[in-house]
Amino acid sequence: MKKNEKLNTWLWKWHFIAGLISLPFILILSITGGIYLFKADYEKPRQKHIKEVAVAIDRISLDQQWQIANKNAVKKPNALLLPTSKHHATEFISGRFSGQSSVFVNPYTGEISGEIVTKETDMYTIRKLHGELLMGKFGTKIVELIASWMLVLILTGLYVWWPGRGWKLKGFFIPRIGEGKRTFFRDMHSISGFWISGLLILILAGAFPWTDVVGGNFKKLQEMTNTGYPDSWKGHQLQSQHKAEPITLDQIAIKAEALHLTGTVKIHFPKGPQGVFSVSNNNPSDLNSQKKIHFDQYSGKQILSNDWQDVGVLMRGRMWVMAFHQGEFGVWNWWLMFFTAIALTIMSGSALISYILRKRKGSWGIPKVPITFKIGYGIIIIIGILGLAFPLFGASIIILLIIEYIRTIKKKRKTILSA
C-alpha cells in the first residue's frame, strides 16, 4: 500500500497528541484491569472463613436459615445461591451489582458465619478505579472518552505503522535492538500495538456496554429493536395462583437441583403474595447454557422457562463481549486478557520513554503538518461516523476544532499587526 505522506504526518500528529493526553489513563486502565483478573484468587483465601463451614450430621431447613438471614442482614435478602458443597455456608443475597451484599448462614448451626458487602471489598475499589477513576459519574465519562480515543489511537497507529516502502521483519514485527534506545522503544511501542490491536478493539467493545453514553444508547437501541432480554425473563408480569400456604425453600431448592443447571444457580424469592419463584444460572464460560425458569410459589408448578435463545441478538452479543472483556470464557481467555494487559502496559510505557528520548527542551515535539495538506472527504466522513457512534469523542473533536480556529485567528492577527 502506497502511503500518502502528508496524511501520514497528519494522522501521526493526532495520534501523538491523543496518546500524550491519554497515556496516564491508559496505564491506569491496563494495570487495574490486569489486577482485577486476580479477583477470585485474591478473595478466595480471605473469604474462606465466611463461605466454608464444618460439616455436621443435621442441617436446619432453608426457611429457618432465611429467617435467620432476615434478622441479621443489612437489607432483606431477595435471593439465595444453591450451595455446591456440604462445606459451603448458605449465601443469602440482597441487592444487585455494586449494591449487593451477602450474608452467610451456617446450615448446621444456624450461626451467621459472616457478611460480604461488595462496596467494602478491595477488588470493588480496583474495579471502581478501573471503571470511573474513583470519581463517580464524572470519572465514568473520562474513562469513556479515553476508551473512544483509544479506538482512534489504534486506527491511526495502524496507518502510521503500516510500511510504505515494503515489508521488513525488523522494525515492523520485531524491535531493532542495535540501533539505539530511542529506536528500540519506538519499535516496542509500535510493534506491541500492532500485535494486540485486534484484541484491543474487541476488549473495548466489551467495555463500552458499561459506559454512560455509548452504553446507554446501546440499551435504548435494544429496547427499540426488541433485542434485549424478553419481558418474561424477569417474570414481573407472571403471577402465582394464590392459595393457603406457599411451598418451602427446601421444596423449590429440590426443583432447582432437578434442573441440572450449570454454573452458579440462584433462587429469586417471590415479590409479594402473587409473585413467583425464579431459578436462574450464571455461567459466563458457556452463555448458551444460561436459563431462567419461573415457578408458582404455592403449587410449585413451572409457569415459564426461558433459555439463551429467547434473548435478543444485541443482548447476546453484548454479554459475549463483556464476558470476554473479563476473561470469563476459561483459562485461555484469562491468559489472553492478562497478556493483553501486560502488552498494553509495555506499549504505553515504551511510548513514554520513546517520547522522553526524542523530546527537545522547549518543545512538545508535535509532528508538523505541511500547510498545503487538506483533509479529504473520506477522513471527514470517518470522523463523523465515529463522532456519532461515540458522542463524547464527537464532542471532544468539536472542542478541538474551536481551539484550532481560535489559534488560527490569533496567528492571523499577529501577522497583520507585525505587518
C-alpha positions as semicolon CSV with decimal commas, in nm:
position;residue;x (nm);y (nm);z (nm)
1;M;0,000;0,000;0,000
2;K;0,146;0,334;-0,109
3;K;0,104;0,584;0,172
4;N;0,009;0,947;0,147
5;E;0,298;1,104;0,338
6;K;0,109;1,424;0,422
7;L;-0,187;1,224;0,553
8;N;0,058;1,002;0,742
9;T;0,208;1,309;0,915
10;W;-0,137;1,449;0,996
11;L;-0,252;1,118;1,145
12;W;0,075;1,087;1,335
13;K;0,023;1,436;1,479
14;W;-0,318;1,348;1,619
15;H;-0,205;1,004;1,728
16;F;0,078;1,178;1,913
17;I;-0,142;1,441;2,080
18;A;-0,418;1,196;2,175
19;G;-0,164;0,945;2,303
20;L;0,015;1,206;2,514
21;I;-0,312;1,310;2,682
22;S;-0,449;0,957;2,718
23;L;-0,127;0,786;2,831
24;P;-0,166;0,824;3,211
25;F;-0,525;0,698;3,196
26;I;-0,438;0,406;2,967
27;L;-0,165;0,299;3,210
28;I;-0,417;0,308;3,497
29;L;-0,673;0,110;3,296
30;S;-0,423;-0,156;3,186
31;I;-0,272;-0,204;3,533
32;T;-0,605;-0,209;3,721
33;G;-0,758;-0,436;3,455
34;G;-0,470;-0,680;3,499
35;I;-0,506;-0,671;3,878
36;Y;-0,883;-0,728;3,863
37;L;-0,829;-1,053;3,674
38;F;-0,697;-1,193;4,003
39;K;-1,024;-1,116;4,186
40;A;-1,119;-1,479;4,252
41;D;-0,764;-1,578;4,359
42;Y;-0,737;-1,276;4,587
43;E;-1,075;-1,309;4,755
44;K;-1,095;-1,688;4,796
45;P;-0,848;-1,725;5,088
46;R;-0,968;-1,403;5,251
47;Q;-1,334;-1,509;5,244
48;K;-1,283;-1,879;5,315
49;H;-1,370;-1,843;5,686
50;I;-1,703;-1,689;5,584
51;K;-1,801;-1,914;5,296
52;E;-1,686;-2,251;5,431
53;V;-1,814;-2,430;5,744
54;A;-1,751;-2,757;5,928
55;V;-1,980;-3,040;5,817
56;A;-2,220;-3,185;6,076
57;I;-2,490;-3,454;6,068
58;D;-2,807;-3,245;6,096
59;R;-2,900;-2,948;5,875
60;I;-3,162;-2,688;5,952
61;S;-3,418;-2,604;5,684
62;L;-3,361;-2,330;5,428
63;D;-3,670;-2,148;5,559
64;Q;-3,516;-2,135;5,906
65;Q;-3,191;-2,012;5,756
66;W;-3,386;-1,749;5,564
67;Q;-3,544;-1,623;5,887
68;I;-3,200;-1,602;6,047
69;A;-3,065;-1,413;5,745
70;N;-3,359;-1,170;5,752
71;K;-3,282;-1,081;6,113
72;N;-2,911;-1,027;6,056
73;A;-2,871;-0,891;5,701
74;V;-2,827;-0,519;5,636
75;K;-3,102;-0,547;5,372
76;K;-3,371;-0,813;5,348
77;P;-3,240;-1,089;5,114
78;N;-3,413;-1,130;4,779
79;A;-3,232;-1,445;4,665
80;L;-3,008;-1,733;4,768
81;L;-2,735;-1,928;4,594
82;L;-2,762;-2,305;4,594
83;P;-2,462;-2,447;4,784
84;T;-2,244;-2,670;4,565
85;S;-2,073;-2,846;4,855
86;K;-2,156;-2,966;5,207
87;H;-1,875;-2,741;5,329
88;H;-2,041;-2,427;5,194
89;A;-2,243;-2,183;5,403
90;T;-2,576;-2,078;5,253
91;E;-2,546;-1,740;5,083
92;F;-2,847;-1,508;5,102
93;I;-2,820;-1,211;4,867
94;S;-2,955;-0,857;4,896
95;G;-2,945;-0,602;4,616
96;R;-2,766;-0,620;4,282
97;F;-2,434;-0,526;4,122
98;S;-2,236;-0,272;4,329
99;G;-2,520;-0,251;4,582
100;Q;-2,509;-0,624;4,653
101;S;-2,439;-0,769;4,995
102;S;-2,441;-1,132;5,106
103;V;-2,499;-1,283;5,448
104;F;-2,378;-1,640;5,505
105;V;-2,562;-1,882;5,734
106;N;-2,408;-2,200;5,871
107;P;-2,663;-2,466;5,759
108;Y;-2,576;-2,691;6,054
109;T;-2,570;-2,448;6,348
110;G;-2,777;-2,159;6,218
111;E;-2,499;-1,915;6,307
112;I;-2,402;-1,625;6,083
113;S;-2,056;-1,709;5,952
114;G;-2,010;-1,362;5,810
115;E;-2,128;-1,095;5,567
116;I;-1,970;-0,964;5,248
117;V;-2,066;-0,616;5,129
118;T;-1,947;-0,564;4,773
119;K;-1,867;-0,194;4,822
120;E;-1,638;-0,275;5,115
121;T;-1,412;-0,518;4,927
122;D;-1,065;-0,434;4,794
123;M;-1,148;-0,558;4,447
124;Y;-1,452;-0,331;4,433
125;T;-1,213;-0,038;4,480
126;I;-0,991;-0,170;4,198
127;R;-1,296;-0,209;3,976
128;K;-1,413;0,146;4,050
129;L;-1,063;0,277;3,981
130;H;-1,069;0,090;3,651
131;G;-1,420;0,199;3,554
132;E;-1,451;0,550;3,692
133;L;-1,113;0,654;3,839
134;L;-1,283;0,674;4,182
135;M;-1,460;0,992;4,065
136;G;-1,815;0,865;4,022
137;K;-2,015;0,965;3,714
138;F;-1,761;1,227;3,610
139;G;-1,486;0,964;3,617
140;T;-1,701;0,729;3,411
141;K;-1,726;0,996;3,142
142;I;-1,347;1,041;3,141
143;V;-1,291;0,665;3,102
144;E;-1,548;0,655;2,821
145;L;-1,376;0,945;2,645
146;I;-1,036;0,777;2,680
147;A;-1,180;0,447;2,551
148;S;-1,324;0,632;2,250
149;W;-0,988;0,793;2,176
150;M;-0,815;0,456;2,223
151;L;-1,009;0,330;1,924
152;V;-0,884;0,630;1,725
153;L;-0,530;0,569;1,852
154;I;-0,546;0,209;1,728
155;L;-0,672;0,307;1,381
156;T;-0,428;0,596;1,334
157;G;-0,145;0,390;1,483
158;L;-0,203;0,110;1,233
159;Y;-0,186;0,355;0,943
160;V;0,130;0,521;1,073
161;W;0,289;0,179;1,142
162;W;0,195;0,036;0,801
163;P;0,514;0,015;0,589
164;G;0,512;0,240;0,285
165;R;0,835;0,108;0,134
166;G;0,800;-0,268;0,154
167;W;0,784;-0,514;0,441
168;K;1,075;-0,586;0,673
169;L;1,096;-0,821;0,969
170;K;1,291;-0,584;1,193
171;G;1,115;-0,262;1,282
172;F;0,773;-0,392;1,184
173;F;0,735;-0,730;1,355
174;I;1,032;-0,747;1,595
175;P;1,209;-0,448;1,755
176;R;1,551;-0,333;1,635
177;I;1,798;-0,383;1,918
178;G;2,125;-0,242;1,786
179;E;2,006;0,099;1,665
180;G;1,985;0,293;1,990
181;K;1,740;0,326;2,278
182;R;1,507;0,565;2,101
183;T;1,459;0,329;1,803
184;F;1,420;0,026;2,031
185;F;1,146;0,182;2,247
186;R;0,969;0,326;1,943
187;D;0,965;-0,021;1,790
188;M;0,846;-0,173;2,118
189;H;0,553;0,069;2,116
190;S;0,450;0,028;1,753
191;I;0,508;-0,348;1,728
192;S;0,332;-0,439;2,054
193;G;0,048;-0,210;1,943
194;F;0,024;-0,392;1,610
195;W;0,015;-0,739;1,766
196;I;-0,264;-0,658;2,012
197;S;-0,464;-0,410;1,800
198;G;-0,738;-0,660;1,712
199;L;-0,763;-0,778;2,073
200;L;-0,782;-0,419;2,199
201;I;-1,074;-0,341;1,969
202;L;-1,258;-0,650;2,096
203;I;-1,178;-0,560;2,458
204;L;-1,301;-0,204;2,402
205;A;-1,624;-0,346;2,258
206;G;-1,664;-0,531;2,588
207;A;-1,600;-0,214;2,788
208;F;-1,848;0,023;2,620
209;P;-2,166;-0,152;2,750
210;W;-2,067;-0,028;3,099
211;T;-2,034;0,334;2,986
212;D;-2,297;0,603;3,040
213;V;-2,339;0,749;2,691
214;V;-2,249;0,468;2,446
215;G;-2,377;0,202;2,686
216;G;-2,697;0,399;2,747
217;N;-2,755;0,447;2,374
218;F;-2,696;0,077;2,314
219;K;-2,961;-0,010;2,574
220;K;-3,206;0,225;2,403
221;L;-3,131;0,056;2,071
222;Q;-3,204;-0,282;2,231
223;E;-3,539;-0,153;2,356
224;M;-3,629;-0,002;2,018
225;T;-3,539;-0,319;1,828
226;N;-3,666;-0,558;2,097
227;T;-3,330;-0,736;2,100
228;G;-3,264;-0,739;2,476
229;Y;-3,394;-0,973;2,741
230;P;-3,757;-1,078;2,681
231;D;-4,016;-0,931;2,920
232;S;-4,076;-1,278;3,061
233;W;-3,710;-1,316;3,168
234;K;-3,755;-1,119;3,490
235;G;-4,103;-1,262;3,547
236;H;-4,258;-0,932;3,659
237;Q;-4,576;-1,000;3,461
238;L;-4,615;-1,355;3,591
239;Q;-4,842;-1,432;3,887
240;S;-4,887;-1,719;4,126
241;Q;-5,235;-1,861;4,188
242;H;-5,293;-1,759;4,550
243;K;-5,356;-2,046;4,790
244;A;-5,323;-2,106;5,163
245;E;-4,951;-2,174;5,205
246;P;-4,655;-2,129;4,971
247;I;-4,410;-2,412;4,915
248;T;-4,095;-2,412;5,127
249;L;-3,750;-2,302;5,019
250;D;-3,633;-2,662;5,054
251;Q;-3,901;-2,771;4,808
252;I;-3,808;-2,508;4,549
253;A;-3,440;-2,595;4,605
254;I;-3,517;-2,959;4,515
255;K;-3,686;-2,840;4,196
256;A;-3,390;-2,618;4,115
257;E;-3,142;-2,902;4,166
258;A;-3,352;-3,128;3,942
259;L;-3,297;-2,883;3,653
260;H;-2,925;-2,974;3,648
261;L;-2,823;-2,620;3,557
262;T;-2,453;-2,547;3,512
263;G;-2,261;-2,265;3,681
264;T;-2,390;-2,072;3,981
265;V;-2,761;-2,137;4,049
266;K;-2,970;-1,866;4,215
267;I;-3,322;-1,884;4,358
268;H;-3,503;-1,550;4,340
269;F;-3,770;-1,504;4,606
270;P;-4,130;-1,404;4,522
271;K;-4,215;-1,034;4,543
272;G;-4,539;-1,027;4,733
273;P;-4,822;-1,285;4,764
274;Q;-4,871;-1,301;4,386
275;G;-4,502;-1,316;4,297
276;V;-4,319;-1,621;4,164
277;F;-4,007;-1,816;4,248
278;S;-3,745;-1,780;3,973
279;V;-3,443;-2,002;3,923
280;S;-3,151;-1,885;3,710
281;N;-2,793;-1,984;3,648
282;N;-2,491;-1,769;3,579
283;N;-2,237;-1,944;3,359
284;P;-2,026;-1,690;3,163
285;S;-1,796;-1,963;3,026
286;D;-2,096;-2,109;2,840
287;L;-2,358;-1,841;2,780
288;N;-2,575;-2,082;2,579
289;S;-2,641;-2,284;2,895
290;Q;-2,799;-1,994;3,083
291;K;-3,169;-2,024;3,165
292;K;-3,438;-1,870;3,382
293;I;-3,734;-2,075;3,500
294;H;-4,035;-1,941;3,693
295;F;-4,246;-2,140;3,942
296;D;-4,579;-2,077;4,113
297;Q;-4,491;-2,007;4,476
298;Y;-4,792;-2,206;4,606
299;S;-4,818;-2,513;4,385
300;G;-4,453;-2,526;4,276
301;K;-4,572;-2,573;3,919
302;Q;-4,342;-2,447;3,645
303;I;-4,504;-2,146;3,477
304;L;-4,249;-2,044;3,215
305;S;-3,896;-2,128;3,105
306;N;-3,659;-1,903;2,910
307;D;-3,323;-2,007;2,768
308;W;-3,045;-1,815;2,596
309;Q;-3,209;-1,842;2,253
310;D;-3,501;-1,631;2,383
311;V;-3,260;-1,342;2,447
312;G;-3,227;-1,084;2,168
313;V;-2,922;-1,085;1,940
314;L;-2,788;-0,747;2,060
315;M;-2,803;-0,854;2,425
316;R;-2,636;-1,186;2,346
317;G;-2,358;-1,005;2,160
318;R;-2,326;-0,753;2,442
319;M;-2,300;-1,025;2,708
320;W;-2,044;-1,214;2,499
321;V;-1,803;-0,919;2,463
322;M;-1,848;-0,827;2,831
323;A;-1,764;-1,183;2,941
324;F;-1,465;-1,184;2,705
325;H;-1,353;-0,847;2,848
326;Q;-1,346;-1,002;3,197
327;G;-1,169;-1,321;3,088
328;E;-1,462;-1,542;3,186
329;F;-1,453;-1,793;2,898
330;G;-1,198;-2,014;3,067
331;V;-0,824;-2,033;3,125
332;W;-0,737;-1,939;2,765
333;N;-0,949;-1,623;2,789
334;W;-0,799;-1,530;3,128
335;W;-0,443;-1,562;2,999
336;L;-0,530;-1,372;2,683
337;M;-0,663;-1,079;2,888
338;F;-0,365;-1,091;3,123
339;F;-0,124;-1,095;2,829
340;T;-0,309;-0,801;2,669
341;A;-0,296;-0,602;2,996
342;I;0,082;-0,656;3,015
343;A;0,130;-0,576;2,645
344;L;-0,078;-0,256;2,679
345;T;0,133;-0,150;2,979
346;I;0,454;-0,219;2,784
347;M;0,317;-0,036;2,481
348;S;0,225;0,270;2,689
349;G;0,548;0,269;2,889
350;S;0,767;0,235;2,580
351;A;0,576;0,521;2,413
352;L;0,652;0,745;2,711
353;I;1,022;0,651;2,715
354;S;1,048;0,699;2,339
355;Y;0,890;1,042;2,371
356;I;1,126;1,147;2,651
357;L;1,427;1,035;2,446
358;R;1,318;1,230;2,135
359;K;1,179;1,541;2,306
360;R;1,386;1,857;2,282
361;K;1,393;2,124;2,550
362;G;1,133;2,395;2,499
363;S;0,931;2,188;2,253
364;W;0,648;1,936;2,284
365;G;0,782;1,755;1,981
366;I;0,446;1,757;1,799
367;P;0,484;1,649;1,434
368;K;0,443;1,944;1,195
369;V;0,190;1,903;0,915
370;P;0,254;2,079;0,581
371;I;0,036;2,388;0,533
372;T;-0,070;2,256;0,192
373;F;-0,233;1,946;0,343
374;K;-0,612;1,929;0,307
375;I;-0,827;1,673;0,484
376;G;-1,010;1,452;0,236
377;Y;-1,383;1,382;0,244
378;G;-1,317;1,019;0,333
379;I;-1,142;1,118;0,658
380;I;-1,419;1,368;0,740
381;I;-1,684;1,100;0,690
382;I;-1,495;0,853;0,911
383;I;-1,456;1,115;1,185
384;G;-1,826;1,200;1,155
385;I;-1,929;0,834;1,189
386;L;-1,702;0,787;1,492
387;G;-1,837;1,109;1,643
388;L;-2,196;0,986;1,611
389;A;-2,116;0,639;1,741
390;F;-1,907;0,776;2,029
391;P;-2,066;1,110;2,128
392;L;-1,801;1,209;2,383
393;F;-1,535;1,166;2,115
394;G;-1,750;1,378;1,882
395;A;-1,783;1,649;2,147
396;S;-1,406;1,648;2,205
397;I;-1,347;1,689;1,830
398;I;-1,576;1,994;1,825
399;I;-1,383;2,145;2,119
400;L;-1,052;2,078;1,941
401;L;-1,183;2,244;1,623
402;I;-1,289;2,552;1,822
403;I;-0,945;2,571;1,986
404;E;-0,774;2,529;1,648
405;Y;-0,996;2,802;1,498
406;I;-0,911;3,043;1,782
407;R;-0,540;2,970;1,739
408;T;-0,566;3,038;1,364
409;I;-0,743;3,371;1,426
410;K;-0,474;3,476;1,676
411;K;-0,196;3,388;1,429
412;K;-0,362;3,597;1,158
413;R;-0,399;3,892;1,395
414;K;-0,031;3,870;1,491
415;T;0,066;3,857;1,125
416;I;-0,146;4,166;1,048
417;L;-0,010;4,358;1,347
418;S;0,350;4,272;1,268
419;A;0,298;4,384;0,906
